[in-house]
Amino acid sequence: MKKSKMTYELFEVARLILDKEDRLSIVVRHLDADTRPDAQLAVSVPDGHPFLTEAEAVTHVMSRHLDKFFDVVEVEVEAPKGSFLMVAKCSQTGKLLGAPTHHSYQRNLREHHARHCPNVPFDSFKGRLEMVREQEQIDAWLKSMSSRSEYAPKDRKEGEPERLESLDAARGFLQAFRKDLVVKTHPWVRFAGRLLEELNPGPLRDSVRFALEQQRAFPLDTANGIRGRLRKEGFHLYKKGSKGITYACSVRRRCRDPKAAFSDPMAKLFDALDRKPAQQAKDLVLALAGENAEDAAKTQVLTDLSFLIGEGYIANLPDGRLFAQPILSSQAQAKEEAANEDASEESK
């Protein structure tokens, strides 16, 4: 944008940013943050994912980042004894989760759901379980129960347990001893737009999607939000007319002072654009140099045009349209620029 010296509509710059989610930095704020001290949102520390509750954030960390906090150790144990008529099988992963009559069944369901299906509501996950009665499947589950996973905390400190015998115990350990590395809460959270696609279905993602689609249709808030950033990056903003479209360009706009004099070729350029705005450069060259003119004449028009664009007297839009800046006294231009500055400050 800087090198081209083109002039962009501010809304088009906003839409360009909104077009791809990895260009966004999204801020979500709790609606009740001003009236309720406990109105907090949560963020997963390892990857910056936002959540409505602290519990959801912890579950996410348990399912995605367990290896950051624990070494998993397989321990041999005695297989379940007794007669079992069926075992539950996860329809998503195919893993055998145990016999409904065994005392570990509910814990196994919770742990498997947390690790492998966290984006599916637990009741939906449970409703999709398949009950299998084949003896070989039952025997396979019994064999798998001859060992269990235990969780050894990484960077263990004195006084902390050496092993945790279940995911529930590991979760409790994180909340008691590693909470600052797992989850943080705040009335608002900021997260990278690239994470939006990965958010769990629910009110948080729906709210962001709704706001994003509104901005894509009419990006006023986004446009106002990027004004300061554009100025910081060296762009100049102005309105075409007191209530017209706002433009941004790396070159400061310069209006023609009524007392200023330009060379005859440049004056003809201005005259052509004043009479017929929004011309393309090729049409302007043909109009001024003539269709049968020598290359030198055409090159001179293009040279003058490039100079006037670089000096800010002519705006060159991305679609190739050209506009001559208006005739305005230096005092009137300074007044208009001050008004634009004030409008920009008010929008922050």
Secondary structure, 3 states (H helix, E strand, C coil): CCCCCCEEEHHHHHHHHHHCHHHCEEEEECCCCCCCCCCCEEEECCCCCEECCHHHHHHHHHHHCHHHCEEEEEEECCCCCCCCCCEEECCCCCCEEECCCCCCHHHHHHHHHHHHCCCCCHHHHHHCCEEECCHHHHHHHHHHCCEEEEEEECCCCCCCCCCECCHHHHHHHHHHHCHHHHEEEECEEEEEHHHHHHCCCCHHHHHHHHHHHHHHHCCHHHHHHHHHHHHHCCCEEEECCCCCCEEEECCCCCCECCCCCCCHHHHHHHHHHHHCCCEEHHHHHHHHHCCCCCHHHHHHHHHHHHHHHHCCCEEECCCCEEEECCECCHHHHHHHHHHHHHHHHHHC
